Amino acid sequence: MTPTPPASSSTEEKLPRNLGLWGIWMLVVNGLIGAGIFGLPSGAAALAGEYSVLVYAFCALLILPIILCFAELGSYFRGTGGPIRYGTLAFGPFVGFQGGWLYYLARLISFSANTVLLTDSIAYFIEGAGTGTGRIISLAVICTGLSVINVLGSVESIRSMTLFTVIKFAVLILLPLGGFILLGSEVIPSFDSPIPPSADLGAAALLLIYAFVGFEGAVVPAGEAKRPERDMPLGLLLGLAVVAVLYMLIQLVSQAAVPDLANSKTPLLDVSASLFGSTGAILLMVGVAASVLANLVSSMFSATRVTYALSLEKSLPRWFGEVHSRYLTPANSVVFFGVAAFLLAAFGSFTVLAAMTVLSRLFLYGMSCAAIPKLRPQFRGEGRFILKGGYAIPVLGIAACVWLMLQVSEQSIWMTAIFVGIGSLLFWIGKKQA
């Protein structure tokens, strides 16, 4: 018997089912492709040299069992919340809340940091937009505009993501395509240099795993999916496959186009300029802006469903669960997220906190993988996506999370522990108000 509580006026889903396979795939792709790919190639080259393209493939394989676990879990439920529901039903409301809290925090910090990056990209074209009052105005316009889009509805959010994604992919695909045409066989590495030390390869994997987190945002709005049992697995796997291949092709071309790639501060900008001249550099900046915008829309769309779901679980005040009477969106959660993101972007520093987002997600991933042995016996049946091989894949997913956690700095661990404590306090307050 499915352990889903009966619907009530306070807990039943009120969001319409508008998400199909295309929308879920969009959420996955834009969760994965943010700003990271525009700066990662140089760091990867510095640590792993010509073998960096293989590290991308390794990271994709490392994240694969985790994504497969999310694909199965995403087919279990017909409600909003994703990992929050997995943790709550498997391990109790406190663990579920912490998973949701850490995910929300990671998304909020990432959103704020990417908003700053977008402002810097705008400043490339409009002088003064990146400093002083101009910077504050730019940040306010971005946060307000994205909040309005998300309040208007999921259809509008997906449409805006589609537009930004088309621009982003056009630019990102242009790089490897142009590279293979202009450079020919030079793009293929010889792999005749010494293999880097294992410590450097581990550091490269930890660096590049940043490029593969964020997919979990697609399962949070499962309550708005038309056919989650089919579309969630397909959307997650297709998204990972497309993004992994694109990353590897970009790294190959980058290494060939810029011999001193390891020392580049703006790797893809240098690659684009090398291949296509100044016009190429401008086109890439447009791609950066589009990529970040698409990622921002996706982040706000998913993260605001977390506070909505936590409110339905009575772990946050009811205010976060209120739905707009006309647009049927979690408007209060959207407004709160937009204001918090603006304040962080305007006055905060994200250097230390940004590193913490991966650790937060690893906790979430490990918890979700561990939930499968607890939940599968209750949800096994027609219309579910059940992984083959018993519990081998969830075990591999947990092992991948543990290995990656061992690569994280002690400072990030302590910072995460502090925020877990803050989340625990908020959980207690929310339960008192229930």
C-alpha positions as a LaTeX table, in Angstrom:
\begin{tabular}{lrrr}
\hline
Residue & $x$ (\AA) & $y$ (\AA) & $z$ (\AA) \\
\hline
Met1 & 0.00 & 0.00 & 0.00 \\
Thr2 & 1.38 & 3.39 & $-0.95$ \\
Pro3 & 2.23 & 5.38 & 2.19 \\
Thr4 & 0.82 & 8.63 & 0.94 \\
Pro5 & $-1.27$ & 10.62 & 3.38 \\
Pro6 & $-4.80$ & 11.46 & 2.33 \\
Ala7 & $-5.21$ & 14.78 & 0.64 \\
Ser8 & $-6.55$ & 17.66 & 2.62 \\
Ser9 & $-7.10$ & 21.31 & 2.05 \\
Ser10 & $-3.65$ & 22.02 & 3.42 \\
Thr11 & $-1.65$ & 19.20 & 1.83 \\
Glu12 & $-3.20$ & 18.37 & $-1.53$ \\
Glu13 & $-1.46$ & 19.32 & $-4.73$ \\
Lys14 & $-2.85$ & 22.41 & $-6.42$ \\
Leu15 & $-0.31$ & 22.87 & $-9.21$ \\
Pro16 & $-1.48$ & 21.91 & $-12.75$ \\
Arg17 & 0.23 & 19.11 & $-14.72$ \\
Asn18 & 1.87 & 20.96 & $-17.61$ \\
Leu19 & 5.31 & 19.32 & $-17.73$ \\
Gly20 & 5.98 & 16.82 & $-20.51$ \\
Leu21 & 9.21 & 15.07 & $-21.54$ \\
Trp22 & 10.48 & 18.22 & $-23.28$ \\
Gly23 & 9.98 & 20.35 & $-20.16$ \\
Ile24 & 11.67 & 17.79 & $-17.89$ \\
Trp25 & 14.59 & 17.47 & $-20.33$ \\
Met26 & 14.88 & 21.27 & $-20.31$ \\
Leu27 & 15.04 & 21.31 & $-16.51$ \\
Val28 & 17.74 & 18.60 & $-16.52$ \\
Val29 & 19.89 & 20.24 & $-19.19$ \\
Asn30 & 19.64 & 23.70 & $-17.68$ \\
Gly31 & 20.31 & 22.30 & $-14.24$ \\
Leu32 & 23.50 & 20.70 & $-15.55$ \\
Ile33 & 24.69 & 23.45 & $-17.93$ \\
Gly34 & 25.05 & 26.67 & $-16.02$ \\
Ala35 & 28.08 & 28.89 & $-15.92$ \\
Gly36 & 30.57 & 26.15 & $-15.02$ \\
Ile37 & 31.39 & 24.91 & $-18.52$ \\
Phe38 & 32.51 & 28.41 & $-19.51$ \\
Gly39 & 35.31 & 28.37 & $-16.93$ \\
Leu40 & 36.07 & 24.70 & $-16.22$ \\
Pro41 & 38.16 & 23.70 & $-19.28$ \\
Ser42 & 41.25 & 25.57 & $-18.07$ \\
Gly43 & 41.10 & 24.11 & $-14.56$ \\
Ala44 & 40.62 & 20.63 & $-15.97$ \\
Ala45 & 43.59 & 21.09 & $-18.30$ \\
Ala46 & 45.78 & 22.35 & $-15.45$ \\
Leu47 & 45.09 & 19.25 & $-13.35$ \\
Ala48 & 44.73 & 16.48 & $-15.92$ \\
Gly49 & 46.25 & 17.85 & $-19.15$ \\
Glu50 & 45.10 & 16.10 & $-22.32$ \\
Tyr51 & 43.51 & 13.41 & $-20.14$ \\
Ser52 & 40.92 & 15.93 & $-18.89$ \\
Val53 & 38.42 & 14.82 & $-21.54$ \\
Leu54 & 38.50 & 11.36 & $-19.96$ \\
Val55 & 37.83 & 12.90 & $-16.54$ \\
Tyr56 & 34.59 & 14.35 & $-17.95$ \\
Ala57 & 33.61 & 10.83 & $-19.03$ \\
Phe58 & 34.56 & 9.48 & $-15.59$ \\
Cys59 & 32.39 & 12.11 & $-13.87$ \\
Ala60 & 29.45 & 11.20 & $-16.11$ \\
Leu61 & 29.87 & 7.53 & $-15.16$ \\
Leu62 & 30.23 & 8.54 & $-11.49$ \\
Ile63 & 26.96 & 10.46 & $-11.54$ \\
Leu64 & 25.11 & 7.84 & $-13.66$ \\
Pro65 & 24.06 & 5.49 & $-10.82$ \\
Ile66 & 22.85 & 8.51 & $-8.83$ \\
Ile67 & 20.76 & 9.73 & $-11.77$ \\
Leu68 & 19.37 & 6.22 & $-12.28$ \\
Cys69 & 18.30 & 6.17 & $-8.62$ \\
Phe70 & 16.55 & 9.51 & $-9.08$ \\
Ala71 & 14.87 & 8.14 & $-12.22$ \\
Glu72 & 13.37 & 5.27 & $-10.20$ \\
Leu73 & 12.38 & 7.48 & $-7.27$ \\
Gly74 & 10.88 & 10.08 & $-9.61$ \\
Ser75 & 8.52 & 7.43 & $-11.01$ \\
Tyr76 & 7.16 & 6.57 & $-7.56$ \\
Phe77 & 5.45 & 9.85 & $-6.79$ \\
Arg78 & 2.81 & 12.06 & $-8.32$ \\
Gly79 & 3.49 & 15.05 & $-6.06$ \\
Thr80 & 5.87 & 17.98 & $-5.76$ \\
Gly81 & 8.93 & 17.73 & $-3.56$ \\
Gly82 & 11.33 & 15.18 & $-5.01$ \\
Pro83 & 14.08 & 14.30 & $-2.49$ \\
Ile84 & 12.04 & 15.80 & 0.35 \\
Arg85 & 9.42 & 13.09 & $-0.11$ \\
Tyr86 & 12.05 & 10.38 & $-0.56$ \\
Gly87 & 13.78 & 11.27 & 2.70 \\
Thr88 & 10.56 & 11.80 & 4.64 \\
Leu89 & 8.95 & 8.50 & 3.72 \\
Ala90 & 12.17 & 6.49 & 4.05 \\
Phe91 & 13.78 & 8.03 & 7.13 \\
Gly92 & 11.24 & 10.35 & 8.74 \\
Pro93 & 10.30 & 14.03 & 8.45 \\
Phe94 & 13.50 & 15.41 & 10.01 \\
Val95 & 15.83 & 13.77 & 7.46 \\
Gly96 & 13.46 & 14.71 & 4.63 \\
Phe97 & 13.44 & 18.32 & 5.78 \\
Gln98 & 17.24 & 18.48 & 5.99 \\
Gly99 & 17.52 & 17.13 & 2.45 \\
Gly100 & 15.11 & 19.76 & 1.20 \\
Trp101 & 16.77 & 22.50 & 3.25 \\
Leu102 & 20.27 & 21.76 & 1.98 \\
Tyr103 & 19.01 & 21.50 & $-1.60$ \\
Tyr104 & 17.23 & 24.83 & $-1.27$ \\
Leu105 & 20.33 & 26.44 & 0.21 \\
Ala106 & 22.54 & 25.09 & $-2.58$ \\
Arg107 & 20.15 & 26.38 & $-5.22$ \\
Leu108 & 19.79 & 29.78 & $-3.58$ \\
Ile109 & 23.54 & 30.34 & $-3.28$ \\
Ser110 & 24.18 & 29.09 & $-6.80$ \\
Phe111 & 21.39 & 31.32 & $-8.13$ \\
Ser112 & 22.90 & 34.36 & $-6.41$ \\
Ala113 & 26.40 & 33.65 & $-7.66$ \\
Asn114 & 25.18 & 33.12 & $-11.23$ \\
Thr115 & 23.19 & 36.35 & $-11.02$ \\
Val116 & 26.45 & 38.16 & $-10.28$ \\
Leu117 & 28.07 & 36.38 & $-13.25$ \\
Leu118 & 25.20 & 37.45 & $-15.50$ \\
Thr119 & 25.60 & 41.03 & $-14.33$ \\
Asp120 & 29.29 & 40.84 & $-15.21$ \\
Ser121 & 28.34 & 39.53 & $-18.67$ \\
Ile122 & 25.93 & 42.44 & $-19.15$ \\
Ala123 & 28.73 & 44.81 & $-18.16$ \\
Tyr124 & 30.73 & 43.45 & $-21.13$ \\
Phe125 & 28.20 & 45.21 & $-23.37$ \\
Ile126 & 26.94 & 48.02 & $-21.11$ \\
Glu127 & 29.64 & 49.91 & $-19.25$ \\
Gly128 & 28.71 & 50.65 & $-15.66$ \\
Ala129 & 26.25 & 47.78 & $-15.24$ \\
Gly130 & 28.76 & 45.83 & $-13.17$ \\
Thr131 & 29.77 & 48.44 & $-10.59$ \\
Gly132 & 28.17 & 50.71 & $-7.97$ \\
Thr133 & 24.54 & 51.69 & $-8.36$ \\
Gly134 & 24.44 & 50.22 & $-11.87$ \\
Arg135 & 25.29 & 46.79 & $-10.44$ \\
Ile136 & 22.52 & 47.00 & $-7.81$ \\
Ile137 & 19.99 & 48.04 & $-10.46$ \\
Ser138 & 21.09 & 45.18 & $-12.76$ \\
Leu139 & 20.76 & 42.62 & $-9.98$ \\
Ala140 & 17.33 & 43.96 & $-8.99$ \\
Val141 & 16.06 & 43.87 & $-12.59$ \\
Ile142 & 17.28 & 40.29 & $-13.09$ \\
Cys143 & 15.81 & 38.95 & $-9.82$ \\
Thr144 & 12.51 & 40.80 & $-10.33$ \\
Gly145 & 12.16 & 39.75 & $-13.96$ \\
Leu146 & 12.82 & 36.09 & $-13.22$ \\
Ser147 & 10.42 & 36.19 & $-10.26$ \\
Val148 & 7.66 & 37.57 & $-12.50$ \\
Ile149 & 8.27 & 34.81 & $-15.08$ \\
Asn150 & 7.99 & 32.12 & $-12.39$ \\
Val151 & 4.86 & 33.66 & $-10.86$ \\
Leu152 & 3.14 & 33.75 & $-14.27$ \\
Gly153 & 3.26 & 29.96 & $-14.53$ \\
Ser154 & 5.19 & 26.80 & $-15.42$ \\
Val155 & 4.34 & 27.11 & $-19.12$ \\
Glu156 & 5.87 & 30.59 & $-19.27$ \\
Ser157 & 8.93 & 29.35 & $-17.34$ \\
Ile158 & 9.49 & 26.47 & $-19.77$ \\
Arg159 & 8.99 & 28.78 & $-22.78$ \\
Ser160 & 11.62 & 31.20 & $-21.47$ \\
Met161 & 13.99 & 28.30 & $-20.73$ \\
Thr162 & 13.44 & 26.99 & $-24.26$ \\
Leu163 & 14.45 & 30.33 & $-25.77$ \\
Phe164 & 17.57 & 30.67 & $-23.62$ \\
Thr165 & 18.48 & 27.02 & $-24.15$ \\
Val166 & 18.29 & 27.34 & $-27.94$ \\
Ile167 & 20.68 & 30.31 & $-27.83$ \\
Lys168 & 22.99 & 28.54 & $-25.36$ \\
Phe169 & 23.17 & 25.34 & $-27.37$ \\
Ala170 & 23.68 & 27.23 & $-30.62$ \\
Val171 & 26.77 & 28.90 & $-29.18$ \\
Leu172 & 28.12 & 25.83 & $-27.36$ \\
Ile173 & 27.62 & 23.55 & $-30.38$ \\
Leu174 & 29.29 & 26.14 & $-32.62$ \\
Leu175 & 32.56 & 25.76 & $-30.70$ \\
Pro176 & 33.17 & 22.02 & $-31.25$ \\
Leu177 & 31.67 & 22.13 & $-34.74$ \\
Gly178 & 33.90 & 25.03 & $-35.78$ \\
Gly179 & 36.85 & 23.44 & $-34.03$ \\
Phe180 & 36.53 & 20.13 & $-35.88$ \\
Ile181 & 36.10 & 21.94 & $-39.22$ \\
Leu182 & 38.99 & 24.39 & $-38.75$ \\
Leu183 & 41.43 & 22.21 & $-36.80$ \\
Gly184 & 40.68 & 18.78 & $-38.20$ \\
Ser185 & 42.69 & 15.91 & $-36.71$ \\
Glu186 & 44.50 & 18.31 & $-34.34$ \\
Val187 & 41.45 & 18.05 & $-32.09$ \\
Ile188 & 42.13 & 14.38 & $-31.26$ \\
Pro189 & 44.70 & 14.11 & $-28.43$ \\
Ser190 & 47.63 & 11.71 & $-28.74$ \\
Phe191 & 47.61 & 10.69 & $-25.06$ \\
Asp192 & 51.40 & 10.29 & $-25.20$ \\
Ser193 & 52.12 & 12.56 & $-22.21$ \\
Pro194 & 52.64 & 11.05 & $-18.71$ \\
Ile195 & 49.44 & 10.23 & $-16.82$ \\
Pro196 & 48.94 & 12.81 & $-14.03$ \\
Pro197 & 49.23 & 11.69 & $-10.38$ \\
Ser198 & 46.11 & 10.17 & $-8.84$ \\
Ala199 & 45.77 & 13.15 & $-6.49$ \\
Asp200 & 45.53 & 15.52 & $-9.46$ \\
Leu201 & 43.03 & 13.27 & $-11.21$ \\
Gly202 & 40.92 & 13.16 & $-8.03$ \\
Ala203 & 41.07 & 16.95 & $-7.77$ \\
Ala204 & 40.05 & 17.22 & $-11.43$ \\
Ala205 & 37.08 & 14.90 & $-10.82$ \\
Leu206 & 35.95 & 16.98 & $-7.84$ \\
Leu207 & 36.27 & 20.14 & $-9.95$ \\
Leu208 & 34.37 & 18.76 & $-12.94$ \\
Ile209 & 31.61 & 17.15 & $-10.86$ \\
Tyr210 & 30.35 & 20.74 & $-10.45$ \\
Ala211 & 29.37 & 20.50 & $-14.10$ \\
Phe212 & 27.19 & 17.44 & $-13.43$ \\
Val213 & 25.16 & 18.53 & $-10.39$ \\
Gly214 & 21.81 & 20.25 & $-10.64$ \\
Phe215 & 19.87 & 17.50 & $-12.45$ \\
Glu216 & 17.87 & 16.83 & $-9.28$ \\
Gly217 & 15.88 & 20.00 & $-9.94$ \\
Ala218 & 13.91 & 18.09 & $-12.57$ \\
Val219 & 12.35 & 15.66 & $-10.06$ \\
Val220 & 11.24 & 18.33 & $-7.57$ \\
Pro221 & 8.23 & 19.46 & $-9.67$ \\
Ala222 & 7.07 & 15.86 & $-10.33$ \\
Gly223 & 3.59 & 16.93 & $-9.25$ \\
Glu224 & 3.42 & 19.05 & $-12.42$ \\
Ala225 & 4.58 & 16.24 & $-14.74$ \\
Lys226 & 2.04 & 14.66 & $-17.09$ \\
Arg227 & 3.61 & 11.17 & $-17.03$ \\
Pro228 & 6.40 & 11.05 & $-14.42$ \\
Glu229 & 6.75 & 7.25 & $-14.60$ \\
Arg230 & 7.95 & 7.53 & $-18.22$ \\
Asp231 & 9.18 & 11.09 & $-18.64$ \\
Met232 & 11.34 & 11.33 & $-15.50$ \\
Pro233 & 13.71 & 8.45 & $-16.41$ \\
Leu234 & 13.89 & 9.48 & $-20.07$ \\
Gly235 & 14.41 & 13.17 & $-19.31$ \\
Leu236 & 17.18 & 12.47 & $-16.77$ \\
Leu237 & 19.11 & 9.98 & $-18.89$ \\
Leu238 & 18.80 & 11.91 & $-22.15$ \\
Gly239 & 19.87 & 15.09 & $-20.38$ \\
Leu240 & 23.01 & 13.45 & $-18.93$ \\
Ala241 & 23.95 & 11.84 & $-22.26$ \\
Val242 & 23.64 & 15.05 & $-24.28$ \\
Val243 & 25.48 & 17.19 & $-21.74$ \\
Ala244 & 28.34 & 14.70 & $-21.19$ \\
Val245 & 29.05 & 14.41 & $-24.94$ \\
Leu246 & 28.89 & 18.19 & $-25.36$ \\
Tyr247 & 31.32 & 18.75 & $-22.46$ \\
Met248 & 33.83 & 16.27 & $-23.89$ \\
Leu249 & 33.70 & 17.79 & $-27.38$ \\
Ile250 & 34.20 & 21.29 & $-25.98$ \\
Gln251 & 37.21 & 20.15 & $-23.94$ \\
Leu252 & 38.80 & 18.49 & $-26.98$ \\
Val253 & 38.46 & 21.62 & $-29.11$ \\
Ser254 & 39.58 & 23.90 & $-26.29$ \\
Gln255 & 42.82 & 21.96 & $-25.80$ \\
Ala256 & 43.58 & 22.08 & $-29.51$ \\
Ala257 & 42.64 & 25.74 & $-30.10$ \\
Val258 & 44.46 & 27.22 & $-27.08$ \\
Pro259 & 47.80 & 25.45 & $-26.37$ \\
Asp260 & 48.19 & 27.34 & $-23.07$ \\
Leu261 & 44.64 & 26.51 & $-21.97$ \\
Ala262 & 45.69 & 25.67 & $-18.40$ \\
Asn263 & 46.69 & 29.30 & $-17.75$ \\
Ser264 & 43.61 & 30.91 & $-19.32$ \\
Lys265 & 41.27 & 32.88 & $-17.03$ \\
Thr266 & 38.53 & 32.97 & $-19.70$ \\
Pro267 & 39.02 & 29.64 & $-21.51$ \\
Leu268 & 35.99 & 29.49 & $-23.80$ \\
Leu269 & 36.26 & 33.18 & $-24.61$ \\
Asp270 & 39.87 & 32.58 & $-25.68$ \\
Val271 & 38.85 & 29.50 & $-27.66$ \\
Ser272 & 36.09 & 31.39 & $-29.45$ \\
Ala273 & 38.41 & 34.30 & $-30.25$ \\
Ser274 & 41.05 & 31.89 & $-31.53$ \\
Leu275 & 38.62 & 30.13 & $-33.84$ \\
Phe276 & 36.34 & 32.97 & $-34.98$ \\
Gly277 & 38.06 & 36.25 & $-34.04$ \\
Ser278 & 36.45 & 39.14 & $-32.12$ \\
Thr279 & 33.00 & 38.30 & $-33.53$ \\
Gly280 & 33.28 & 34.85 & $-32.00$ \\
Ala281 & 34.16 & 36.34 & $-28.62$ \\
Ile282 & 31.03 & 38.51 & $-28.69$ \\
Leu283 & 28.87 & 35.54 & $-29.69$ \\
Leu284 & 30.28 & 33.56 & $-26.79$ \\
Met285 & 29.40 & 36.32 & $-24.34$ \\
Val286 & 25.83 & 36.15 & $-25.65$ \\
Gly287 & 25.97 & 32.40 & $-25.01$ \\
Val288 & 27.21 & 32.98 & $-21.46$ \\
Ala289 & 24.30 & 35.34 & $-20.78$ \\
Ala290 & 21.76 & 32.91 & $-22.29$ \\
Ser291 & 23.22 & 29.95 & $-20.41$ \\
Val292 & 23.12 & 31.71 & $-17.08$ \\
Leu293 & 19.58 & 33.01 & $-17.70$ \\
Ala294 & 18.33 & 29.52 & $-18.55$ \\
Asn295 & 20.04 & 28.13 & $-15.44$ \\
Leu296 & 18.54 & 30.89 & $-13.29$ \\
Val297 & 15.00 & 30.22 & $-14.52$ \\
Ser298 & 15.48 & 26.50 & $-13.89$ \\
Ser299 & 16.94 & 27.07 & $-10.40$ \\
Met300 & 14.15 & 29.39 & $-9.29$ \\
Phe301 & 11.48 & 27.09 & $-10.76$ \\
Ser302 & 12.77 & 24.05 & $-8.86$ \\
Ala303 & 13.88 & 25.68 & $-5.59$ \\
Thr304 & 10.58 & 27.47 & $-5.01$ \\
Arg305 & 8.82 & 24.10 & $-5.24$ \\
Val306 & 10.98 & 22.95 & $-2.34$ \\
Thr307 & 9.66 & 25.55 & 0.10 \\
Tyr308 & 6.16 & 24.90 & $-1.30$ \\
Ala309 & 6.56 & 21.16 & $-0.60$ \\
Leu310 & 8.07 & 21.75 & 2.85 \\
Ser311 & 5.06 & 23.89 & 3.70 \\
Leu312 & 2.70 & 21.10 & 2.62 \\
Glu313 & 4.70 & 18.78 & 4.89 \\
Lys314 & 4.15 & 21.36 & 7.69 \\
Ser315 & 7.91 & 21.82 & 8.08 \\
Leu316 & 7.68 & 25.49 & 7.10 \\
Pro317 & 4.97 & 28.10 & 7.73 \\
Arg318 & 1.77 & 27.77 & 5.64 \\
Trp319 & 2.60 & 31.06 & 3.91 \\
Phe320 & 5.13 & 29.29 & 1.65 \\
Gly321 & 2.46 & 26.85 & 0.44 \\
Glu322 & $-0.07$ & 29.42 & $-0.72$ \\
Val323 & $-0.85$ & 29.28 & $-4.44$ \\
His324 & $-1.62$ & 32.33 & $-6.62$ \\
Ser325 & $-5.36$ & 32.45 & $-7.25$ \\
Arg326 & $-5.00$ & 33.28 & $-10.95$ \\
Tyr327 & $-1.71$ & 31.76 & $-12.10$ \\
Leu328 & $-1.75$ & 28.67 & $-9.81$ \\
Thr329 & 1.93 & 29.03 & $-8.91$ \\
Pro330 & 3.63 & 29.08 & $-5.47$ \\
Ala331 & 3.88 & 32.87 & $-5.67$ \\
Asn332 & 4.92 & 33.48 & $-2.04$ \\
Ser333 & 7.80 & 31.01 & $-2.35$ \\
Val334 & 8.87 & 32.68 & $-5.59$ \\
Val335 & 8.84 & 36.18 & $-4.05$ \\
Phe336 & 10.79 & 35.00 & $-0.98$ \\
Phe337 & 13.42 & 33.31 & $-3.15$ \\
Gly338 & 13.79 & 36.38 & $-5.39$ \\
Val339 & 14.28 & 38.77 & $-2.46$ \\
Ala340 & 16.74 & 36.45 & $-0.68$ \\
Ala341 & 18.73 & 35.90 & $-3.87$ \\
Phe342 & 18.94 & 39.66 & $-4.52$ \\
Leu343 & 20.22 & 40.34 & $-1.00$ \\
Leu344 & 22.86 & 37.61 & $-1.24$ \\
Ala345 & 23.97 & 38.77 & $-4.69$ \\
Ala346 & 24.12 & 42.43 & $-3.64$ \\
Phe347 & 25.86 & 42.08 & $-0.29$ \\
Gly348 & 27.20 & 38.56 & 0.06 \\
Ser349 & 30.41 & 36.75 & $-0.81$ \\
Phe350 & 29.99 & 33.35 & $-2.44$ \\
Thr351 & 33.53 & 31.98 & $-2.67$ \\
Val352 & 33.31 & 29.67 & 0.37 \\
Leu353 & 29.57 & 29.04 & 0.16 \\
Ala354 & 29.66 & 28.03 & $-3.51$ \\
Ala355 & 32.01 & 25.13 & $-2.68$ \\
Met356 & 29.55 & 24.07 & $-0.02$ \\
Thr357 & 26.76 & 23.59 & $-2.53$ \\
Val358 & 28.33 & 20.37 & $-3.87$ \\
Leu359 & 28.62 & 18.87 & $-0.37$ \\
Ser360 & 24.98 & 19.76 & 0.26 \\
Arg361 & 23.97 & 18.01 & $-2.92$ \\
Leu362 & 26.10 & 14.96 & $-2.12$ \\
Phe363 & 24.21 & 14.54 & 1.14 \\
Leu364 & 20.98 & 14.80 & $-0.82$ \\
Tyr365 & 22.17 & 12.28 & $-3.43$ \\
Gly366 & 23.36 & 9.78 & $-0.82$ \\
Met367 & 20.10 & 10.07 & 1.12 \\
Ser368 & 18.05 & 9.52 & $-2.05$ \\
Cys369 & 20.07 & 6.46 & $-3.12$ \\
Ala370 & 19.73 & 5.00 & 0.39 \\
Ala371 & 15.96 & 5.54 & 0.25 \\
Ile372 & 15.43 & 3.00 & $-2.56$ \\
Pro373 & 15.80 & $-0.17$ & $-0.43$ \\
Lys374 & 13.28 & 1.31 & 2.01 \\
Leu375 & 10.74 & 2.49 & $-0.58$ \\
Arg376 & 10.93 & 0.02 & $-3.47$ \\
Pro377 & 8.96 & $-2.75$ & $-1.70$ \\
Gln378 & 6.13 & $-0.26$ & $-1.07$ \\
Phe379 & 6.00 & 1.23 & $-4.57$ \\
Arg380 & 6.90 & $-1.69$ & $-6.83$ \\
Gly381 & 4.16 & $-2.20$ & $-9.39$ \\
Glu382 & 2.75 & $-1.22$ & $-12.74$ \\
Gly383 & 3.74 & 2.19 & $-14.01$ \\
Arg384 & 7.00 & 2.31 & $-11.99$ \\
Phe385 & 10.54 & 2.46 & $-13.33$ \\
Ile386 & 12.44 & $-0.22$ & $-11.37$ \\
Leu387 & 16.21 & $-0.58$ & $-11.77$ \\
Lys388 & 17.64 & $-3.97$ & $-12.71$ \\
Gly389 & 20.21 & $-5.79$ & $-10.59$ \\
Gly390 & 18.56 & $-5.53$ & $-7.21$ \\
Tyr391 & 20.18 & $-2.82$ & $-5.11$ \\
Ala392 & 23.57 & $-2.78$ & $-6.87$ \\
Ile393 & 23.00 & 0.62 & $-8.51$ \\
Pro394 & 21.89 & 2.38 & $-5.28$ \\
Val395 & 25.02 & 0.97 & $-3.56$ \\
Leu396 & 27.19 & 2.31 & $-6.39$ \\
Gly397 & 25.45 & 5.70 & $-6.06$ \\
Ile398 & 26.17 & 5.82 & $-2.31$ \\
Ala399 & 29.80 & 4.80 & $-2.91$ \\
Ala400 & 30.20 & 7.60 & $-5.49$ \\
Cys401 & 28.82 & 10.15 & $-3.00$ \\
Val402 & 31.15 & 8.94 & $-0.22$ \\
Trp403 & 34.20 & 9.08 & $-2.49$ \\
Leu404 & 33.39 & 12.61 & $-3.61$ \\
Met405 & 32.74 & 13.72 & $-0.02$ \\
Leu406 & 36.27 & 12.58 & 0.88 \\
Gln407 & 37.61 & 15.09 & $-1.67$ \\
Val408 & 35.82 & 18.06 & $-0.03$ \\
Ser409 & 37.72 & 20.47 & 2.22 \\
Glu410 & 37.28 & 20.43 & 6.01 \\
Gln411 & 36.14 & 24.07 & 5.92 \\
Ser412 & 33.22 & 23.23 & 3.63 \\
Ile413 & 32.22 & 20.37 & 5.94 \\
Trp414 & 32.10 & 22.66 & 8.96 \\
Met415 & 30.12 & 25.31 & 7.06 \\
Thr416 & 27.63 & 22.67 & 5.96 \\
Ala417 & 27.29 & 21.46 & 9.56 \\
Ile418 & 26.43 & 25.00 & 10.66 \\
Phe419 & 23.66 & 25.27 & 8.10 \\
Val420 & 22.34 & 21.84 & 9.10 \\
Gly421 & 22.03 & 23.30 & 12.60 \\
Ile422 & 20.16 & 26.33 & 11.25 \\
Gly423 & 17.85 & 24.02 & 9.30 \\
Ser424 & 17.18 & 22.01 & 12.45 \\
Leu425 & 16.10 & 25.20 & 14.25 \\
Leu426 & 13.77 & 26.18 & 11.38 \\
Phe427 & 12.29 & 22.68 & 11.36 \\
Trp428 & 11.51 & 22.94 & 15.09 \\
Ile429 & 9.88 & 26.35 & 14.60 \\
Gly430 & 7.83 & 25.06 & 11.67 \\
Lys431 & 6.55 & 22.11 & 13.70 \\
Lys432 & 5.61 & 24.43 & 16.57 \\
Gln433 & 3.51 & 26.52 & 14.18 \\
Ala434 & 1.80 & 23.48 & 12.59 \\
\hline
\end{tabular}
